[in-house]
Amino acid sequence: MKDEYRNSVDFFNERNLNISEEDKELILAAYELKTPDNAGAIIRLAGNLGVKRVFFIHEHFEMRDRKMKRVAHSSLGHVDFQIVTEEEFWAKIPKDYAIIALETAKNSSNLFNTKFPDKTVLISGNERFGLPDSFLNKCQSSVFIPIPGKTSSMNVSHATTIAAFEWARQHLAEAMQTK
């Protein structure tokens, strides 16, 4: 196979993907993240998928935003990210959205066997402690990523990426088709 490298911006601009589905929306949220790299990666993920809103739920936000913004890169220009308290988060989520936790909870379903609603909020927990039960119990459901290897944990931004792309595969598959 003969091939050559293409800059990713040029590559996707040439393919002109149109991923604006009015009746379908994913909102990303993360609870009490401690690492600015993870927050930046989630903002960048939102930019990759056309996600318009990201909520970082923190009672006392203490991240160095310079590092977060460096990782988020160009996504900062088209992703609305907000740092909110837990109370503000619940008030901002429209009632017709399903809130699904990405968590290894007792009743979690396999991500790849889960049908995501058209309007979904995908919430990830803290890097070390996940989501507290009080928060988890307010979610409609929870999903886990099956991990077949010996390392049974995953970086929160990587896990969020896998789950967000599964939502996109289910809801934006036609729009994501490319040459």
LINCORGI-V431269 format. One record per residue. RES is the residue in three letters. PHI is phi in degrees with one decimal (NA if undefined). NEAR is the number of other C-alpha atoms within 10 Angstrom. Layout:
# LINCORGI-V431269
RES:PHI:NEAR ; RES:PHI:NEAR
This chain:
# LINCORGI-V431269
MET:NA:3 ; LYS:-100.6:3 ; ASP:-150.1:5 ; GLU:-146.0:5 ; TYR:-64.3:6 ; ARG:-127.0:9 ; ASN:-58.0:7 ; SER:-61.9:9 ; VAL:-63.2:8 ; ASP:-62.9:10 ; PHE:-54.6:11 ; PHE:-77.8:12 ; ASN:-63.7:9 ; GLU:-65.1:11 ; ARG:-90.2:12 ; ASN:44.7:12 ; LEU:-70.0:14 ; ASN:-113.9:13 ; ILE:-118.6:16 ; SER:-121.2:12 ; GLU:-103.6:12 ; GLU:-62.3:6 ; ASP:-90.9:7 ; LYS:-128.2:13 ; GLU:-152.0:22 ; LEU:-111.8:25 ; ILE:-114.8:20 ; LEU:-103.0:25 ; ALA:-144.4:26 ; ALA:-140.3:27 ; TYR:-102.6:23 ; GLU:49.7:24 ; LEU:-64.1:24 ; LYS:-110.5:16 ; THR:-108.2:16 ; PRO:-62.6:20 ; ASP:-60.8:21 ; ASN:-66.4:22 ; ALA:-62.2:27 ; GLY:-62.1:23 ; ALA:-64.8:23 ; ILE:-70.3:29 ; ILE:-64.1:31 ; ARG:-64.9:26 ; LEU:-57.0:22 ; ALA:-57.8:26 ; GLY:-63.1:21 ; ASN:-62.5:13 ; LEU:-95.1:16 ; GLY:78.3:20 ; VAL:-72.1:21 ; LYS:-88.8:16 ; ARG:-129.4:19 ; VAL:-133.7:23 ; PHE:-114.9:26 ; PHE:-107.4:23 ; ILE:-92.2:23 ; HIS:-145.5:17 ; GLU:-82.5:13 ; HIS:-139.0:10 ; PHE:-71.6:15 ; GLU:-129.7:12 ; MET:-85.8:14 ; ARG:-78.3:12 ; ASP:-71.3:14 ; ARG:-61.0:12 ; LYS:-68.8:16 ; MET:-60.2:20 ; LYS:-68.1:19 ; ARG:-63.9:15 ; VAL:-71.3:20 ; ALA:-65.0:24 ; HIS:55.1:15 ; SER:-70.0:13 ; SER:-65.2:20 ; LEU:-58.5:17 ; GLY:-76.4:9 ; HIS:-137.7:15 ; VAL:-121.4:20 ; ASP:-86.9:15 ; PHE:-110.4:18 ; GLN:-130.2:13 ; ILE:-101.8:18 ; VAL:-132.1:18 ; THR:-79.5:18 ; GLU:-60.0:16 ; GLU:-62.5:10 ; GLU:-63.6:12 ; PHE:-57.1:16 ; TRP:-62.2:13 ; ALA:-71.9:10 ; LYS:-85.5:10 ; ILE:-85.0:15 ; PRO:-59.9:10 ; LYS:-65.2:9 ; ASP:-89.3:10 ; TYR:-102.1:16 ; ALA:-86.7:19 ; ILE:-101.8:24 ; ILE:-117.7:22 ; ALA:-87.2:27 ; LEU:-97.0:27 ; GLU:-157.6:22 ; THR:-90.5:17 ; ALA:-90.2:16 ; LYS:-52.7:7 ; ASN:-103.2:11 ; SER:-65.4:16 ; SER:-101.8:18 ; ASN:-61.1:13 ; LEU:-51.2:18 ; PHE:-81.5:14 ; ASN:-110.4:8 ; THR:-104.5:14 ; LYS:-93.7:11 ; PHE:-78.4:20 ; PRO:-64.8:18 ; ASP:-57.2:19 ; LYS:-110.4:18 ; THR:-129.7:20 ; VAL:-107.3:25 ; LEU:-103.3:24 ; ILE:-113.0:25 ; SER:-111.1:25 ; GLY:-96.2:22 ; ASN:-56.5:16 ; GLU:-54.6:19 ; ARG:-103.7:11 ; PHE:-111.6:10 ; GLY:68.1:20 ; LEU:-99.2:22 ; PRO:-68.0:11 ; ASP:-55.5:9 ; SER:-61.8:8 ; PHE:-78.8:12 ; LEU:-57.0:20 ; ASN:-70.7:12 ; LYS:-90.3:12 ; CYS:-82.7:15 ; GLN:-69.9:11 ; SER:-162.6:17 ; SER:-138.4:24 ; VAL:-128.9:21 ; PHE:-127.2:19 ; ILE:-98.1:19 ; PRO:-66.3:12 ; ILE:-119.8:10 ; PRO:-79.6:7 ; GLY:-82.8:7 ; LYS:-78.8:6 ; THR:-87.8:7 ; SER:-101.6:8 ; SER:-139.9:12 ; MET:-141.9:12 ; ASN:-58.2:11 ; VAL:-63.3:24 ; SER:-72.1:22 ; HIS:-68.5:14 ; ALA:-62.3:16 ; THR:-62.3:25 ; THR:-61.3:19 ; ILE:-60.1:14 ; ALA:-66.6:22 ; ALA:-65.6:23 ; PHE:-70.9:15 ; GLU:-67.4:18 ; TRP:-58.0:24 ; ALA:-62.9:22 ; ARG:-58.8:13 ; GLN:-73.7:14 ; HIS:-110.9:20 ; LEU:-124.3:20 ; ALA:-54.6:12 ; GLU:-64.8:13 ; ALA:-68.1:14 ; MET:-87.1:16 ; GLN:-64.0:11 ; THR:-136.6:11 ; LYS:-63.6:7
